[in-house]
Amino acid sequence: MLRRAAVLASVAGLTLALAAPASADAPTRREFTIHNVVEDQGDVCGFPVRWTIDLTVEQYRFFDSDGRLVRIDSHVKENNTIANLDTGLTIQEGPDAFLQRVIPNPDGTTTIVINGLSVNVRAGSEGFRDVGRYVIEIGPGQYDVVFSAGPHPLRDLATSPAVGKELLAAFCDVLS
């Protein structure tokens, strides 16, 4: 009887061990800050504009059991300014806080999911927010908005995932 119980326990233990899912590697974590300036000489608004971006990122990189990157979660906090360089008018843009998830797809494209407050311009009745959920898929020569919920006056101007001068157009009204 004891022998049979021992065999059953061994079989049950082996079955559980074989059926257990492969464990993924622990996510890696890093923190960093970025200082970026986007500026033009009047091409976008008819007057020169500077957007000074100061952000901190707490980033987690997740890997599968084979060590392949499966996603990157970045908790982003920003405190920025926008300025009309002709008049000197400078307006606070932020604080902002959002989660950006980057998911590499098997077909070589990348899905980027942004949730939260990305832009927060407080300038009286002219102020605005870019807030909510925004999902894009990118690849070589590809930038497709897959889903958008919430007002996105800045993100809707984007033609790539990079922060480019075309985004300055969102600030023209509040800086004029």
VENTA-V558578 format. One line per field, one symbol per residue. ss: DSSP state (~ for helix, > for strand, _ for the rest). psi: psi as a letter, one per 30 degrees, with the letter a starting at -180 (. if undefined). burial: b if it has 24 or more other ideal C-beta (glycine too) atoms within 12 Angstrom, else e. A space follows every 50 residues. Layout:
ss: ???
psi: ???
burial: ???
This chain:
ss: _~~~~~~~~~~~~~~~~~~________>>>>>>>>>>>>>________>> >>>>>>>>>>>>>_____>>>>>>>>>>>>>>>>_____>>>>>>>>>>> >>>>_____>>>>>>>>>>>>__~~~_>>>>>>>>>>>>__>>>>>>>>_ ____~~~_______~~~~~~~~~~~_
psi: eeeeeeeeeeeeeeeeeefklkkllkkkklkllkkkkkklggeefflkkk jjkjlkkjkkkklafggkkflkkkjkkljllkkjfeffkkkkjaklklkk kkjklfgflkkkkkkajekijjibffllkjkakkklklajgkjkjekkkl kifeeffkflfljlfffffffeeff.
burial: eeeeeeeeeeeeeeeeeeeeeeeeeeeeeeeeeeeeebbbeeebbebbbb bbbebebebebbeeeeeeebbbbbbbbbebbbbbbeeeeebebbebbbbb bbbeeeeeebbbbbbbbbbbbebeeeebbbbbbbbbbbeeeeeebeeeeb ebbbbeebeebebebbbbbbbbbbbe
